Amino acid sequence: MDMEAAGVARLAQMRGIPFYCVKGVSDGFRDRLPDFNRFILPNGRFQLGRFIVHCILRPWHWPSLMRMGENSRKAAQGIRESLLDFLDERGYISERQWRPR
C-alpha cells in the first residue's frame, strides 16, 4: 500500500469502516517527467496552462508524457474492471448490468 492509501486506510480502520484500494500506475520507472507538484496551487488546483507551456519548452518530456497518457487510459480501464468484478463478486451488481454485449 502506498502512502496516500495508508492514511485513508488508517482513518477507515479507526472508524471500523471497510477499506479497499485499487490503484493504477501510469508512469514508467525510467520515464523523465516534470515535477507535477510545481504546478499545484496551495488550494489544490492544477495550473494546466503553466504546465503545458513548461512542457512545450522541454521536448525531452514529450515521449514520457505521451506514454503516461496512454498508460493512464489503460490503468483507468483496469481499475474499472477490477471495481466491477469486486462489486459483482459481492452481489452488488449483476454482470449483465456492466459487461458489453
N, C-alpha and C positions, 0 to 999 in steps of 0.2 A: 504494500500500500504506500502511496506517496504522501508527501507532507500535507497537501491540501485535503485529501480524503481522510487522513488520520485525524485531523482536527474535528471534522464533521462526525467521524465515527465515535470519537470520544464523547462529544456532546450528545449524540444519539444514545450511546451506552448509559450515560449518566441519567438519562430520562427514560430508559427502558424502551426505546424505540428501535425496532429492527433497522439495520443499515446494510445496504448493498452498494457496491461501487463497480461500475463498468466504465472503463476508460479506453480511449483510443490514442495511439501515438501517430503524430503527423510529421514529425521531423526526424531525419536520419542522424545517426551518431556522428557522421563526418560532415554533415551539412554546415555551410557557413552562412548563418543567418544573423541579421542585425539584432541588437538588443531591444526587444519589444518594450521593455519597461521604460525606456527613454521617451516613449510616446503615450504614456498613460498619465493623465492628469490626476491631481490629488482626489478628485471626486470619482475616479474610476473610469472616466470616459477615455476612449482611444482616439488619438489625433490622427485620423486616417490620411488627411491631406498632407500633413507634415511627414508621415511615414512614407507615402508614395513618392514625394519629392526626394527624400533621403535615399530611397531605393533606386529611383531613376538615375541618380548620380553615382551609383555604386553597382555597376553591371555584374560584378563578381557574385552578388547575392541572387541574381536572377534565376540561375538553374535550381538552386536550393528552394527558392520561393515557389517556383513552378512545381517542383516535386512536392513541396509542402501542401500546395493547393490540391493536387491530385490525391495525395495521401490523406488529407483531411476528408475528402469526399468518401474515400474507401473506409476510413475509420468511422465516419458517421453512419455509413451503411452497416458496418459490422456491429456498432453499438445498437442500432435499430433492431437488427436481427437478434442480438443477444437479449435485449429487453423484451421483445415479443415472445421469444422462446421461454424466457423466465415467467412471463405472465401466463402463457399458455400452459406450461407445466403445472402451475398452481391453480389452474381453472378460472383465472380472472377473465380470460378471453377465450374464444373458440378459434382454432386455427383457420377455419374458413372465413373468419372476420378480417384476417390480415394477410393471408397468403394470396399472391396474384394467381388468377385462374388461367 
